């Protein structure tokens, strides 16, 4: 599953675009610290348990980078479970370190809370700081968040300038919460224009250095992150879903779901299986939809459509959480599938999920921080003094055994 200003550390040279650190892939005993520094640079990480740092105002351990690289991904191992750590990165080529940041390792058992959002990218008429910033700032203020799932589409296209904007706007949130990224279709969009082929999603891979399909565990609950955009099935630079891609992932997904020791399973991918604008599910994603019901997953999260939607399909909650900042999509007409429960458009928000394995329950709450008048406008959103909850559901983590 991360303060100086995110783009440039307090005392770096003007020619280098430094990105303050972010944390990914936390586990019970490890975490990966990431940052961008000078070209083929290096650096060091000082870290300590937050309790030790607060008492002594010093660190317990220092680790040096092992490879010269612009993007660094350094694993900290031997950590204690369910423990807060404070760390500081000093990149090469700078006069000083980034400011202190923190993260918490995964617990071995017990309750926890995480956040899900997707599609924070800019619109045609506004930048991320004019919409996504309100979502990121609200998440930063959320207490006791263990990690964040991001459903993709971090920016409009695969370019240095837009990725810099994402890390700058999200800086306060990334300074305290680990993230688990998902790739979206916009990660492949070409800055030279839509008539060009998809890129290789370089900035996604450089920033996160993770597989497109991966899983992790927390308190006996499994989280599965899946890839849906297929560059081999693209309209110009925009990769769509494809049945071939979903079928190629089916054995890997089945292997992870076929585990009777799991206390629950959540899945996330960028493109939704169920969407208000289609009367039936996406046929390209049928292989995973069948597995979700064969193994009775806890819930599914998706983005891509820029609004909030919730479905109940065969007793499984499906959420679309694409309202983190992208150009809004209106919920109009009557084409929604039979499982559609609730939705809202022209909002900026995030989903907060509290998990209690001992009680076999999860409670998901959709919180909105602002509304907008137009789908794509530079006009300032109507920002609430405090976020408002617009939807809430409690559901079982583990239902009846698989068929």
C-alpha distance (Angstrom), angle and dihedral (degrees) to the residues before:
residue distance angle dihedral
X1 . . .
X2 9.34 . .
X3 10.67 165.2 .
X4 3.28 117.2 -152.7
X5 3.77 120.0 59.5
X6 3.77 106.8 -67.2
X7 3.77 98.8 -120.5
X8 3.78 103.2 45.3
X9 3.79 126.4 23.6
X10 3.76 118.6 -128.8
X11 3.77 95.0 -91.1
X12 3.80 110.6 17.8
X13 3.76 128.3 131.0
X14 3.79 115.9 -91.6
X15 3.83 93.3 -123.9
X16 3.82 94.8 65.2
X17 3.79 124.4 72.1
X18 3.82 102.8 -143.0
X19 3.80 119.3 -170.3
X20 3.79 117.1 -157.3
X21 3.81 115.4 -119.5
X22 3.79 127.7 -78.8
X23 3.81 129.0 -170.4
X24 3.81 125.9 -130.0
X25 3.80 138.5 171.1
X26 3.78 99.2 24.1
X27 3.82 115.9 -177.7
X28 3.80 135.1 170.0
X29 3.81 91.0 -77.3
X30 3.80 108.8 17.2
X31 3.79 148.3 39.1
X32 3.80 136.6 -174.3
X33 3.81 118.2 -126.4
X34 3.81 113.9 -155.2
X35 3.79 133.3 -172.3
X36 3.77 142.1 151.4
X37 3.78 119.2 -124.1
X38 3.77 139.2 153.5
X39 3.79 120.1 -29.9
X40 3.82 110.4 -75.1
X41 3.77 88.4 -4.8
X42 3.78 133.5 152.7
X43 3.77 136.7 -154.9
X44 3.78 148.0 167.6
X45 3.79 138.4 -107.7
X46 3.81 124.0 -143.8
X47 3.80 113.2 -165.4
X48 3.77 143.9 165.4
X49 3.75 141.1 164.5
X50 3.80 105.7 -76.7
X51 3.81 90.2 -123.8
X52 3.81 89.7 56.9
X53 3.80 93.3 44.1
X54 3.80 92.7 49.8
X55 3.81 91.0 50.1
X56 3.82 98.9 43.2
X57 3.82 104.6 21.3
X58 3.78 88.6 -134.4
X59 3.79 140.2 90.7
X60 3.79 130.6 -104.6
X61 3.81 100.8 -151.2
X62 3.80 140.4 26.4
X63 3.80 123.9 -161.8
X64 3.81 127.0 -173.6
X65 3.80 126.3 -145.8
X66 3.80 114.0 -103.6
X67 3.80 100.5 -153.7
X68 3.79 135.4 45.2
X69 3.82 107.9 -117.9
X70 3.79 141.4 138.8
X71 3.81 90.7 -129.2
X72 3.79 114.0 46.2
X73 3.83 125.2 -158.6
X74 3.80 110.2 -178.4
X75 3.80 123.0 -180.0
X76 3.78 118.9 -142.0
X77 3.80 110.1 -157.0
X78 3.78 137.0 -178.0
X79 3.80 93.5 48.1
X80 3.80 125.8 152.0
X81 3.82 120.5 -110.8
X82 3.80 122.0 -103.6
X83 3.79 91.4 9.0
X84 3.79 131.4 135.8
X85 3.81 116.3 -128.6
X86 3.79 129.6 -166.5
X87 3.79 117.1 -151.6
X88 3.80 141.1 176.4
X89 3.79 127.8 -158.2
X90 3.79 122.9 -151.7
X91 3.82 109.9 -166.8
X92 3.76 122.0 -157.5
X93 3.78 117.4 -105.6
X94 3.80 93.3 35.8
X95 3.79 131.3 103.2
X96 3.77 92.9 -130.0
X97 3.81 147.5 -3.1
X98 3.74 132.2 -76.7
X99 3.80 113.2 -101.3
X100 3.80 121.2 -88.1
X101 3.80 118.4 -75.1
X102 3.80 134.3 178.8
X103 3.79 146.8 -149.2
X104 3.81 138.6 176.1
X105 3.78 126.0 -129.3
X106 3.80 120.9 -128.1
X107 3.81 119.3 -87.3
X108 3.78 119.7 -121.8
X109 3.79 90.2 -135.7
X110 3.78 141.6 -9.5
X111 3.81 136.6 65.7
X112 3.80 124.9 -40.4
X113 3.80 140.6 170.5
X114 3.78 129.7 -134.9
X115 3.80 137.0 176.1
X116 3.81 131.1 -132.8
X117 3.80 127.5 -162.4
X118 3.79 137.2 151.7
X119 3.79 144.0 -168.7
X120 3.81 103.7 29.4
X121 3.81 91.8 162.6
X122 3.78 126.3 132.1
X123 3.79 124.2 -97.7
X124 3.78 128.9 -130.5
X125 3.81 91.2 -96.0
X126 3.82 102.7 35.0
X127 3.80 143.9 36.9
X128 3.80 128.5 -121.4
X129 3.80 91.0 -100.8
X130 3.81 88.5 63.0
X131 3.83 95.0 58.4
X132 3.80 117.3 -0.1
X133 3.79 91.6 49.6
X134 3.81 90.6 70.1
X135 3.80 90.4 54.2
X136 3.80 93.9 45.6
X137 3.81 92.5 47.4
X138 3.82 91.4 51.0
X139 3.81 91.6 49.9
X140 3.80 89.5 49.9
X141 3.82 88.6 59.5
X142 3.81 93.9 49.9
X143 3.82 109.6 108.5
X144 3.80 125.3 -136.8
X145 3.80 97.7 12.6
X146 3.81 109.7 158.8
X147 3.82 98.7 -166.5
X148 3.80 144.9 -24.1
X149 3.80 128.8 -122.0
X150 3.82 112.2 -150.9
X151 3.80 116.7 -161.3
X152 3.81 98.6 -154.3
X153 3.81 140.8 -101.7
X154 3.79 96.3 100.2
X155 3.81 91.2 170.1
X156 3.78 142.5 -0.4
X157 3.80 96.1 -92.1
X158 3.79 144.9 -11.3
X159 3.79 100.3 -74.4
X160 3.77 137.3 127.6
X161 3.79 95.0 -125.7
X162 3.81 95.8 53.0
X163 3.80 94.3 45.3
X164 3.79 88.2 50.9
X165 3.80 88.2 54.9
X166 3.80 92.1 52.6
X167 3.79 93.9 52.7
X168 3.79 91.9 44.2
X169 3.80 95.0 50.5
X170 3.82 93.2 42.9
X171 3.80 94.9 45.1
X172 3.81 99.8 110.5
X173 3.80 91.9 47.1
X174 3.81 92.5 47.1
X175 3.80 90.9 49.6
X176 3.83 91.1 70.2
X177 3.82 110.0 19.3
X178 3.80 132.0 61.2
X179 3.79 116.5 -131.0
X180 3.80 134.1 -146.6
X181 3.82 108.2 -158.1
X182 3.80 130.6 -149.5
X183 3.81 122.6 -163.0
X184 3.82 119.4 -118.0
X185 3.78 133.9 -166.7
X186 3.82 93.6 -101.2
X187 3.79 90.3 62.6
X188 3.83 85.1 73.1
X189 3.81 97.1 45.4
X190 3.77 114.3 121.8
X191 3.80 119.0 -124.3
X192 3.82 88.0 -148.2
X193 3.79 91.1 65.8
X194 3.78 143.0 -75.6
X195 3.80 94.8 -83.3
X196 3.79 89.3 68.9
X197 3.81 122.8 84.6
X198 3.81 121.2 -95.2
X199 3.78 116.8 -80.0
X200 3.79 122.0 -125.6
X201 3.83 89.7 -100.5
X202 3.80 87.0 -112.4
X203 3.78 98.0 169.8
X204 3.79 92.4 52.2
X205 3.80 91.2 52.4
X206 3.79 94.2 41.7
X207 3.81 92.1 49.3
X208 3.79 99.4 45.7
X209 3.83 109.1 18.0
X210 3.81 92.7 -156.7
X211 3.82 135.1 127.3
X212 3.79 117.3 -93.3
X213 3.82 88.5 -122.9
X214 3.80 118.1 41.0
X215 3.79 142.2 136.8
X216 3.78 138.9 -149.1
X217 3.81 137.3 -175.1
X218 3.79 133.9 -130.7
X219 3.82 123.9 -179.6
X220 3.79 91.2 -20.7
X221 3.82 92.4 -49.9
X222 3.80 118.4 119.2
X223 3.81 123.8 -142.0
X224 3.80 117.9 -162.9
X225 3.81 121.0 -164.2
X226 3.81 115.0 -161.9
X227 3.80 136.9 -170.3
X228 3.83 118.2 -128.4
X229 3.87 109.1 164.5
X230 3.81 109.7 89.8
X231 3.84 114.6 -159.8
X232 3.81 87.6 -161.7
X233 3.81 88.9 64.0
X234 3.80 102.0 48.4
X235 3.77 137.4 144.2
X236 3.77 100.2 -144.9
X237 3.79 105.3 -50.1
X238 3.83 94.5 -17.9
X239 3.82 115.0 97.4
X240 3.80 115.5 -151.4
X241 3.78 131.7 -163.0
X242 3.78 117.7 -82.2
X243 3.78 134.9 -164.5
X244 3.80 89.8 -135.8
X245 3.81 92.1 59.1
X246 3.81 93.2 47.4
X247 3.80 91.8 48.1
X248 3.81 91.0 50.7
X249 3.82 89.5 55.3
X250 3.82 94.9 46.6
X251 3.85 99.1 91.2
X252 3.81 92.2 47.5
X253 3.81 92.0 47.8
X254 3.80 93.3 46.2
X255 3.79 91.4 51.4
X256 3.79 91.3 55.1
X257 3.79 95.8 45.5
X258 3.81 93.7 46.0
X259 3.79 94.9 81.6
X260 3.80 118.7 113.3
X261 3.81 91.8 -166.9
X262 3.79 92.7 67.9
X263 3.80 117.3 108.1
X264 3.80 90.7 -156.1
X265 3.81 144.0 -27.0
X266 3.81 130.8 -133.6
X267 3.80 122.6 -171.2
X268 3.78 130.7 -163.6
X269 3.80 132.7 -173.7
X270 3.77 133.6 155.5
X271 3.81 103.1 -114.3
X272 3.82 115.6 59.4
X273 3.78 123.4 -125.2
X274 3.80 91.4 -150.0
X275 3.79 121.2 36.9
X276 3.81 135.2 170.4
X277 3.80 92.3 -120.6
X278 3.82 95.2 59.2
X279 3.78 126.3 63.2
X280 3.82 91.4 -149.0
X281 3.79 136.9 31.3
X282 3.81 122.4 -80.3
X283 3.84 103.7 -86.1
X284 3.82 91.1 -152.2
X285 3.81 89.0 65.2
X286 3.82 96.6 45.8
X287 3.84 94.3 110.8
X288 3.79 92.1 62.6
X289 3.81 93.4 38.1
X290 3.81 89.1 57.9
X291 3.80 91.4 49.9
X292 3.80 92.1 48.0
X293 3.79 89.9 60.2
X294 3.80 96.4 37.1
X295 3.80 88.9 57.1
X296 3.83 97.8 29.7
X297 3.79 99.7 -129.4
X298 3.80 119.0 -154.9
X299 3.83 96.7 -120.3
X300 3.80 144.1 -35.3
X301 3.82 128.7 -129.5
X302 3.80 128.1 -161.4
X303 3.79 141.5 160.6
X304 3.82 132.7 -172.6
X305 3.83 94.8 105.3
X306 3.79 107.1 80.2
X307 3.78 102.7 -129.2
X308 3.81 139.9 58.1
X309 3.80 120.4 -86.0
X310 3.80 135.4 166.1
X311 3.80 128.4 -163.7
X312 3.79 136.9 -179.4
X313 3.79 110.7 -148.3
X314 3.79 115.3 176.1
X315 3.81 89.0 -23.5
X316 3.83 93.8 -52.8
X317 3.84 117.8 118.0
X318 3.80 115.6 -129.6
X319 3.80 118.2 -166.7
X320 3.80 130.8 -166.0
X321 3.80 107.9 -161.1
X322 3.81 101.3 174.3
X323 3.81 95.7 133.0
X324 3.81 100.9 97.4
X325 3.79 94.4 111.5
X326 3.80 114.5 -53.9
X327 3.79 122.9 123.8
X328 3.81 105.2 -67.5
X329 3.81 124.4 -109.7
X330 3.81 115.5 -148.2
X331 3.80 122.5 -129.9
X332 3.79 101.2 -133.8
X333 3.78 135.3 146.3
X334 3.78 127.3 25.8
X335 3.81 104.2 -85.7
X336 3.81 96.8 113.1
X337 3.82 117.0 130.5
X338 3.79 119.9 -105.9
X339 3.82 92.1 -101.6
X340 3.81 94.6 59.7
X341 3.82 111.0 125.2
X342 3.79 109.2 166.0
X343 3.78 142.4 -12.0
X344 3.78 143.0 168.0
X345 3.79 132.3 -165.7
X346 3.80 135.0 -160.8
X347 3.81 92.4 40.5
X348 3.80 135.9 119.8
X349 3.77 113.7 -143.0
X350 3.81 154.2 115.3
X351 3.80 139.7 -127.2
X352 3.81 119.7 -114.4
X353 3.80 116.9 -160.7
X354 3.82 124.0 -166.7
X355 3.81 113.2 -162.7
X356 3.81 125.1 -161.8
X357 3.82 110.1 -179.8
X358 3.81 93.4 -177.4
X359 3.80 90.3 59.5
X360 3.82 93.4 37.6
X361 3.80 90.5 -126.4
X362 3.77 141.5 122.1
X363 3.80 124.3 -170.2
X364 3.81 117.8 -157.0
X365 3.80 121.0 -163.9
X366 3.78 125.7 -174.9
X367 3.80 110.5 -145.5
X368 3.80 121.9 -169.6
X369 3.79 122.3 -159.7
X370 3.80 99.2 -173.1
X371 3.79 146.7 -2.6
X372 3.79 128.0 -135.0
X373 3.81 129.8 -147.9
X374 3.80 97.4 -147.4
X375 3.78 130.7 35.9
X376 3.80 92.7 -127.4
X377 3.81 116.0 18.1
X378 3.79 139.5 126.0
X379 3.81 89.0 -135.1
X380 3.81 110.8 122.1
X381 3.82 112.8 -100.4
X382 3.79 121.2 -116.9
X383 3.80 96.5 -101.8
X384 3.81 118.1 -160.2
X385 3.78 121.2 -134.0
X386 3.80 87.5 -126.6
X387 3.83 127.7 9.3
X388 3.81 117.7 -91.1
X389 3.79 124.8 -137.9
X390 3.82 111.3 -132.2
X391 3.80 101.9 170.3
X392 3.80 137.5 24.7
X393 3.78 134.4 177.7
X394 3.80 134.4 169.8
X395 3.79 116.2 -155.4
X396 3.82 138.7 167.8
X397 3.78 119.7 -91.8
X398 3.75 93.0 -148.0
X399 3.78 123.7 29.2
X400 3.79 128.8 -177.3
X401 3.78 116.7 -36.5
X402 3.79 119.9 -82.7
X403 3.77 119.8 -82.5
